[in-house]
Amino acid sequence: IGENYLGWSYDPDNTYSVPYTWGTTGIIYNTTMVEEPPTSWADLWDVEYAGNVLMFNNSRDGYAIAAKKMGLSLNPSSVEEVDDVMKEL
């Protein structure tokens, strides 16, 4: 395990956790089709992009993007929070 993934504040001695995944999610757009670049996840809900937004078929990324847009944690604390995010999608 890489040193960057060890010794976090929630488990400083690496006793109770093991990092199992890492990755990034971003916005990619075609500069010949988009005049004003998106600057936030909320931009993906702009009607200007209706019918032109593509996403990977990954429910976790989709959920994370909507939660981030709504200012929520990527790790929900209630069923109601999950329901709210799913309605946004």
N, CA, C and O atoms as a GROMACS GRO file, in nm:
protein
  356
    1ILE      N    1   0.086  -0.118   0.000
    1ILE     CA    2   0.000   0.000   0.000
    1ILE      C    3   0.090   0.123   0.000
    1ILE      O    4   0.184   0.131   0.078
    2GLY      N    5   0.060   0.217  -0.087
    2GLY     CA    6   0.139   0.340  -0.096
    2GLY      C    7   0.134   0.422   0.032
    2GLY      O    8   0.030   0.427   0.099
    3GLU      N    9   0.244   0.484   0.065
    3GLU     CA   10   0.254   0.564   0.187
    3GLU      C   11   0.149   0.675   0.195
    3GLU      O   12   0.104   0.710   0.304
    4ASN      N   13   0.108   0.730   0.082
    4ASN     CA   14   0.008   0.837   0.081
    4ASN      C   15  -0.127   0.792   0.133
    4ASN      O   16  -0.211   0.874   0.170
    5TYR      N   17  -0.149   0.662   0.136
    5TYR     CA   18  -0.278   0.608   0.177
    5TYR      C   19  -0.279   0.555   0.319
    5TYR      O   20  -0.377   0.495   0.363
    6LEU      N   21  -0.171   0.576   0.391
    6LEU     CA   22  -0.158   0.526   0.527
    6LEU      C   23  -0.155   0.640   0.628
    6LEU      O   24  -0.122   0.753   0.594
    7GLY      N   25  -0.189   0.608   0.754
    7GLY     CA   26  -0.175   0.704   0.863
    7GLY      C   27  -0.277   0.817   0.864
    7GLY      O   28  -0.246   0.926   0.911
    8TRP      N   29  -0.395   0.794   0.813
    8TRP     CA   30  -0.499   0.898   0.813
    8TRP      C   31  -0.549   0.922   0.955
    8TRP      O   32  -0.537   0.835   1.041
    9SER      N   33  -0.605   1.039   0.980
    9SER     CA   34  -0.649   1.078   1.114
    9SER      C   35  -0.750   0.981   1.174
    9SER      O   36  -0.751   0.961   1.296
   10TYR      N   37  -0.835   0.921   1.093
   10TYR     CA   38  -0.937   0.829   1.145
   10TYR      C   39  -0.879   0.690   1.179
   10TYR      O   40  -0.945   0.609   1.244
   11ASP      N   41  -0.756   0.664   1.136
   11ASP     CA   42  -0.690   0.536   1.166
   11ASP      C   43  -0.538   0.554   1.158
   11ASP      O   44  -0.474   0.499   1.069
   12PRO      N   45  -0.481   0.632   1.250
   12PRO     CA   46  -0.339   0.669   1.240
   12PRO      C   47  -0.243   0.550   1.242
   12PRO      O   48  -0.134   0.560   1.186
   13ASP      N   49  -0.281   0.440   1.305
   13ASP     CA   50  -0.192   0.323   1.312
   13ASP      C   51  -0.227   0.217   1.207
   13ASP      O   52  -0.170   0.107   1.208
   14ASN      N   53  -0.319   0.250   1.118
   14ASN     CA   54  -0.360   0.157   1.011
   14ASN      C   55  -0.409   0.024   1.066
   14ASN      O   56  -0.378  -0.083   1.013
   15THR      N   57  -0.486   0.033   1.174
   15THR     CA   58  -0.536  -0.086   1.242
   15THR      C   59  -0.672  -0.130   1.190
   15THR      O   60  -0.701  -0.249   1.185
   16TYR      N   61  -0.756  -0.033   1.152
   16TYR     CA   62  -0.896  -0.064   1.125
   16TYR      C   63  -0.940  -0.044   0.980
   16TYR      O   64  -1.056  -0.066   0.948
   17SER      N   65  -0.851  -0.003   0.895
   17SER     CA   66  -0.896   0.025   0.758
   17SER      C   67  -0.786  -0.006   0.657
   17SER      O   68  -0.666  -0.005   0.687
   18VAL      N   69  -0.832  -0.034   0.535
   18VAL     CA   70  -0.743  -0.057   0.422
   18VAL      C   71  -0.805   0.015   0.302
   18VAL      O   72  -0.922  -0.009   0.271
   19PRO      N   73  -0.731   0.102   0.236
   19PRO     CA   74  -0.787   0.167   0.117
   19PRO      C   75  -0.812   0.062   0.009
   19PRO      O   76  -0.723  -0.016  -0.025
   20TYR      N   77  -0.932   0.061  -0.044
   20TYR     CA   78  -0.964  -0.041  -0.144
   20TYR      C   79  -0.986   0.016  -0.283
   20TYR      O   80  -0.991  -0.059  -0.380
   21THR      N   81  -1.000   0.146  -0.293
   21THR     CA   82  -1.022   0.206  -0.424
   21THR      C   83  -0.976   0.351  -0.423
   21THR      O   84  -0.969   0.415  -0.318
   22TRP      N   85  -0.946   0.400  -0.538
   22TRP     CA   86  -0.908   0.540  -0.553
   22TRP      C   87  -0.933   0.578  -0.697
   22TRP      O   88  -0.914   0.496  -0.787
   23GLY      N   89  -0.975   0.698  -0.719
   23GLY     CA   90  -0.997   0.740  -0.856
   23GLY      C   91  -1.042   0.885  -0.863
   23GLY      O   92  -1.053   0.953  -0.761
   24THR      N   93  -1.067   0.930  -0.982
   24THR     CA   94  -1.113   1.066  -1.003
   24THR      C   95  -1.232   1.065  -1.097
   24THR      O   96  -1.254   0.970  -1.172
   25THR      N   97  -1.308   1.170  -1.091
   25THR     CA   98  -1.419   1.191  -1.182
   25THR      C   99  -1.410   1.335  -1.228
   25THR      O  100  -1.381   1.424  -1.149
   26GLY      N  101  -1.432   1.358  -1.354
   26GLY     CA  102  -1.421   1.494  -1.404
   26GLY      C  103  -1.522   1.521  -1.514
   26GLY      O  104  -1.600   1.434  -1.553
   27ILE      N  105  -1.518   1.643  -1.562
   27ILE     CA  106  -1.604   1.684  -1.673
   27ILE      C  107  -1.515   1.697  -1.797
   27ILE      O  108  -1.415   1.769  -1.795
   28ILE      N  109  -1.554   1.629  -1.902
   28ILE     CA  110  -1.483   1.639  -2.029
   28ILE      C  111  -1.584   1.694  -2.130
   28ILE      O  112  -1.699   1.650  -2.134
   29TYR      N  113  -1.541   1.790  -2.209
   29TYR     CA  114  -1.634   1.847  -2.307
   29TYR      C  115  -1.562   1.874  -2.438
   29TYR      O  116  -1.440   1.892  -2.441
   30ASN      N  117  -1.639   1.876  -2.545
   30ASN     CA  118  -1.587   1.901  -2.678
   30ASN      C  119  -1.583   2.052  -2.701
   30ASN      O  120  -1.688   2.116  -2.707
   31THR      N  121  -1.463   2.108  -2.714
   31THR     CA  122  -1.449   2.254  -2.728
   31THR      C  123  -1.507   2.307  -2.858
   31THR      O  124  -1.530   2.427  -2.870
   32THR      N  125  -1.530   2.220  -2.956
   32THR     CA  126  -1.592   2.267  -3.080
   32THR      C  127  -1.744   2.275  -3.067
   32THR      O  128  -1.811   2.332  -3.154
   33MET      N  129  -1.799   2.218  -2.960
   33MET     CA  130  -1.943   2.217  -2.942
   33MET      C  131  -1.991   2.300  -2.824
   33MET      O  132  -2.110   2.330  -2.812
   34VAL      N  133  -1.900   2.338  -2.737
   34VAL     CA  134  -1.936   2.411  -2.615
   34VAL      C  135  -1.861   2.544  -2.613
   34VAL      O  136  -1.738   2.546  -2.606
   35GLU      N  137  -1.935   2.653  -2.620
   35GLU     CA  138  -1.871   2.785  -2.618
   35GLU      C  139  -1.826   2.824  -2.478
   35GLU      O  140  -1.714   2.870  -2.458
   36GLU      N  141  -1.914   2.806  -2.383
   36GLU     CA  142  -1.886   2.843  -2.243
   36GLU      C  143  -1.858   2.715  -2.165
   36GLU      O  144  -1.949   2.636  -2.141
   37PRO      N  145  -1.733   2.693  -2.125
   37PRO     CA  146  -1.700   2.568  -2.054
   37PRO      C  147  -1.776   2.554  -1.923
   37PRO      O  148  -1.798   2.653  -1.853
   38PRO      N  149  -1.816   2.432  -1.889
   38PRO     CA  150  -1.879   2.410  -1.759
   38PRO      C  151  -1.778   2.436  -1.648
   38PRO      O  152  -1.659   2.406  -1.662
   39THR      N  153  -1.825   2.491  -1.538
   39THR     CA  154  -1.737   2.522  -1.426
   39THR      C  155  -1.777   2.450  -1.298
   39THR      O  156  -1.707   2.458  -1.197
   40SER      N  157  -1.890   2.380  -1.302
   40SER     CA  158  -1.935   2.307  -1.183
   40SER      C  159  -2.022   2.190  -1.226
   40SER      O  160  -2.066   2.182  -1.341
   41TRP      N  161  -2.046   2.100  -1.132
   41TRP     CA  162  -2.135   1.987  -1.160
   41TRP      C  163  -2.275   2.037  -1.192
   41TRP      O  164  -2.345   1.976  -1.272
   42ALA      N  165  -2.317   2.146  -1.130
   42ALA     CA  166  -2.451   2.201  -1.153
   42ALA      C  167  -2.473   2.238  -1.299
   42ALA      O  168  -2.585   2.234  -1.349
   43ASP      N  169  -2.365   2.274  -1.369
   43ASP     CA  170  -2.378   2.311  -1.510
   43ASP      C  171  -2.435   2.197  -1.594
   43ASP      O  172  -2.496   2.221  -1.698
   44LEU      N  173  -2.415   2.074  -1.551
   44LEU     CA  174  -2.467   1.960  -1.628
   44LEU      C  175  -2.618   1.954  -1.629
   44LEU      O  176  -2.677   1.884  -1.712
   45TRP      N  177  -2.683   2.027  -1.539
   45TRP     CA  178  -2.829   2.033  -1.534
   45TRP      C  179  -2.883   2.151  -1.614
   45TRP      O  180  -3.004   2.170  -1.622
   46ASP      N  181  -2.795   2.231  -1.673
   46ASP     CA  182  -2.836   2.347  -1.753
   46ASP      C  183  -2.909   2.298  -1.878
   46ASP      O  184  -2.862   2.206  -1.945
   47VAL      N  185  -3.023   2.359  -1.908
   47VAL     CA  186  -3.102   2.316  -2.024
   47VAL      C  187  -3.023   2.330  -2.154
   47VAL      O  188  -3.054   2.263  -2.253
   48GLU      N  189  -2.923   2.414  -2.156
   48GLU     CA  190  -2.837   2.430  -2.274
   48GLU      C  191  -2.772   2.297  -2.314
   48GLU      O  192  -2.745   2.273  -2.432
   49TYR      N  193  -2.748   2.211  -2.216
   49TYR     CA  194  -2.683   2.084  -2.242
   49TYR      C  195  -2.782   1.968  -2.256
   49TYR      O  196  -2.740   1.853  -2.271
   50ALA      N  197  -2.911   1.995  -2.249
   50ALA     CA  198  -3.013   1.889  -2.254
   50ALA      C  199  -2.993   1.801  -2.377
   50ALA      O  200  -2.980   1.851  -2.489
   51GLY      N  201  -2.991   1.672  -2.355
   51GLY     CA  202  -2.974   1.576  -2.463
   51GLY      C  203  -2.830   1.560  -2.510
   51GLY      O  204  -2.804   1.483  -2.603
   52ASN      N  205  -2.737   1.631  -2.448
   52ASN     CA  206  -2.598   1.626  -2.492
   52ASN      C  207  -2.500   1.586  -2.383
   52ASN      O  208  -2.379   1.598  -2.401
   53VAL      N  209  -2.550   1.540  -2.270
   53VAL     CA  210  -2.463   1.498  -2.160
   53VAL      C  211  -2.453   1.347  -2.161
   53VAL      O  212  -2.555   1.277  -2.162
   54LEU      N  213  -2.332   1.297  -2.161
   54LEU     CA  214  -2.307   1.153  -2.155
   54LEU      C  215  -2.234   1.122  -2.026
   54LEU      O  216  -2.152   1.202  -1.980
   55MET      N  217  -2.262   1.007  -1.969
   55MET     CA  218  -2.194   0.965  -1.846
   55MET      C  219  -2.158   0.818  -1.857
   55MET      O  220  -2.223   0.742  -1.928
   56PHE      N  221  -2.053   0.779  -1.785
   56PHE     CA  222  -2.023   0.637  -1.772
   56PHE      C  223  -2.140   0.569  -1.702
   56PHE      O  224  -2.208   0.631  -1.622
   57ASN      N  225  -2.162   0.444  -1.733
   57ASN     CA  226  -2.267   0.368  -1.668
   57ASN      C  227  -2.216   0.320  -1.533
   57ASN      O  228  -2.184   0.202  -1.515
   58ASN      N  229  -2.208   0.412  -1.438
   58ASN     CA  230  -2.155   0.383  -1.306
   58ASN      C  231  -2.243   0.455  -1.204
   58ASN      O  232  -2.237   0.577  -1.192
   59SER      N  233  -2.322   0.379  -1.132
   59SER     CA  234  -2.418   0.441  -1.041
   59SER      C  235  -2.350   0.520  -0.931
   59SER      O  236  -2.404   0.623  -0.888
   60ARG      N  237  -2.235   0.477  -0.884
   60ARG     CA  238  -2.165   0.549  -0.777
   60ARG      C  239  -2.120   0.686  -0.825
   60ARG      O  240  -2.136   0.785  -0.753
   61ASP      N  241  -2.064   0.695  -0.946
   61ASP     CA  242  -2.023   0.824  -0.998
   61ASP      C  243  -2.143   0.915  -1.022
   61ASP      O  244  -2.139   1.034  -0.991
   62GLY      N  245  -2.251   0.859  -1.078
   62GLY     CA  246  -2.371   0.939  -1.100
   62GLY      C  247  -2.424   0.995  -0.970
   62GLY      O  248  -2.459   1.113  -0.962
   63TYR      N  249  -2.432   0.911  -0.869
   63TYR     CA  250  -2.478   0.956  -0.738
   63TYR      C  251  -2.387   1.065  -0.684
   63TYR      O  252  -2.434   1.167  -0.634
   64ALA      N  253  -2.256   1.044  -0.693
   64ALA     CA  254  -2.160   1.139  -0.639
   64ALA      C  255  -2.171   1.276  -0.707
   64ALA      O  256  -2.163   1.379  -0.640
   65ILE      N  257  -2.190   1.277  -0.838
   65ILE     CA  258  -2.203   1.403  -0.910
   65ILE      C  259  -2.326   1.479  -0.864
   65ILE      O  260  -2.320   1.600  -0.840
   66ALA      N  261  -2.439   1.410  -0.852
   66ALA     CA  262  -2.562   1.477  -0.807
   66ALA      C  263  -2.549   1.524  -0.663
   66ALA      O  264  -2.592   1.635  -0.631
   67ALA      N  265  -2.490   1.442  -0.577
   67ALA     CA  266  -2.474   1.482  -0.436
   67ALA      C  267  -2.383   1.604  -0.426
   67ALA      O  268  -2.412   1.696  -0.350
   68LYS      N  269  -2.275   1.605  -0.502
   68LYS     CA  270  -2.182   1.718  -0.501
   68LYS      C  271  -2.253   1.844  -0.548
   68LYS      O  272  -2.235   1.951  -0.491
   69LYS      N  273  -2.333   1.832  -0.654
   69LYS     CA  274  -2.410   1.945  -0.706
   69LYS      C  275  -2.501   2.003  -0.598
   69LYS      O  276  -2.519   2.125  -0.589
   70MET      N  277  -2.557   1.914  -0.515
   70MET     CA  278  -2.651   1.955  -0.412
   70MET      C  279  -2.581   2.000  -0.283
   70MET      O  280  -2.647   2.041  -0.188
   71GLY      N  281  -2.448   1.991  -0.280
   71GLY     CA  282  -2.373   2.030  -0.161
   71GLY      C  283  -2.378   1.926  -0.050
   71GLY      O  284  -2.355   1.958   0.066
   72LEU      N  285  -2.406   1.801  -0.087
   72LEU     CA  286  -2.416   1.693   0.012
   72LEU      C  287  -2.290   1.609   0.014
   72LEU      O  288  -2.208   1.615  -0.077
   73SER      N  289  -2.276   1.532   0.118
   73SER     CA  290  -2.164   1.439   0.130
   73SER      C  291  -2.178   1.329   0.026
   73SER      O  292  -2.289   1.293  -0.013
   74LEU      N  293  -2.066   1.276  -0.018
   74LEU     CA  294  -2.069   1.164  -0.111
   74LEU      C  295  -2.104   1.035  -0.039
   74LEU      O  296  -2.127   0.932  -0.103
   75ASN      N  297  -2.107   1.040   0.092
   75ASN     CA  298  -2.142   0.925   0.175
   75ASN      C  299  -2.269   0.959   0.252
   75ASN      O  300  -2.261   1.024   0.357
   76PRO      N  301  -2.384   0.918   0.203
   76PRO     CA  302  -2.512   0.959   0.263
   76PRO      C  303  -2.527   0.912   0.407
   76PRO      O  304  -2.475   0.807   0.446
   77SER      N  305  -2.600   0.992   0.483
   77SER     CA  306  -2.623   0.958   0.624
   77SER      C  307  -2.765   0.913   0.651
   77SER      O  308  -2.799   0.879   0.764
   78SER      N  309  -2.850   0.911   0.548
   78SER     CA  310  -2.988   0.868   0.568
   78SER      C  311  -3.048   0.822   0.435
   78SER      O  312  -3.001   0.858   0.327
   79VAL      N  313  -3.153   0.743   0.446
   79VAL     CA  314  -3.226   0.698   0.327
   79VAL      C  315  -3.290   0.818   0.257
   79VAL      O  316  -3.296   0.823   0.134
   80GLU      N  317  -3.336   0.914   0.336
   80GLU     CA  318  -3.399   1.033   0.278
   80GLU      C  319  -3.300   1.111   0.192
   80GLU      O  320  -3.336   1.162   0.086
   81GLU      N  321  -3.176   1.119   0.237
   81GLU     CA  322  -3.073   1.188   0.159
   81GLU      C  323  -3.049   1.116   0.026
   81GLU      O  324  -3.036   1.180  -0.078
   82VAL      N  325  -3.043   0.985   0.030
   82VAL     CA  326  -3.028   0.906  -0.093
   82VAL      C  327  -3.146   0.931  -0.186
   82VAL      O  328  -3.128   0.950  -0.306
   83ASP      N  329  -3.266   0.932  -0.132
   83ASP     CA  330  -3.386   0.957  -0.212
   83ASP      C  331  -3.381   1.094  -0.278
   83ASP      O  332  -3.416   1.108  -0.395
   84ASP      N  333  -3.338   1.196  -0.203
   84ASP     CA  334  -3.328   1.331  -0.258
   84ASP      C  335  -3.230   1.336  -0.376
   84ASP      O  336  -3.258   1.398  -0.478
   85VAL      N  337  -3.116   1.271  -0.359
   85VAL     CA  338  -3.016   1.270  -0.466
   85VAL      C  339  -3.069   1.194  -0.586
   85VAL      O  340  -3.050   1.237  -0.700
   86MET      N  341  -3.135   1.082  -0.564
   86MET     CA  342  -3.189   1.005  -0.676
   86MET      C  343  -3.295   1.083  -0.752
   86MET      O  344  -3.305   1.070  -0.874
   87LYS      N  345  -3.373   1.163  -0.682
   87LYS     CA  346  -3.472   1.249  -0.750
   87LYS      C  347  -3.402   1.350  -0.839
   87LYS      O  348  -3.451   1.384  -0.947
   88GLU      N  349  -3.287   1.399  -0.795
   88GLU     CA  350  -3.210   1.496  -0.873
   88GLU      C  351  -3.161   1.434  -1.003
   88GLU      O  352  -3.152   1.500  -1.106
   89LEU      N  353  -3.128   1.306  -0.996
   89LEU     CA  354  -3.082   1.237  -1.117
   89LEU      C  355  -3.197   1.209  -1.212
   89LEU      O  356  -3.177   1.151  -1.318
   0.00000   0.00000   0.00000
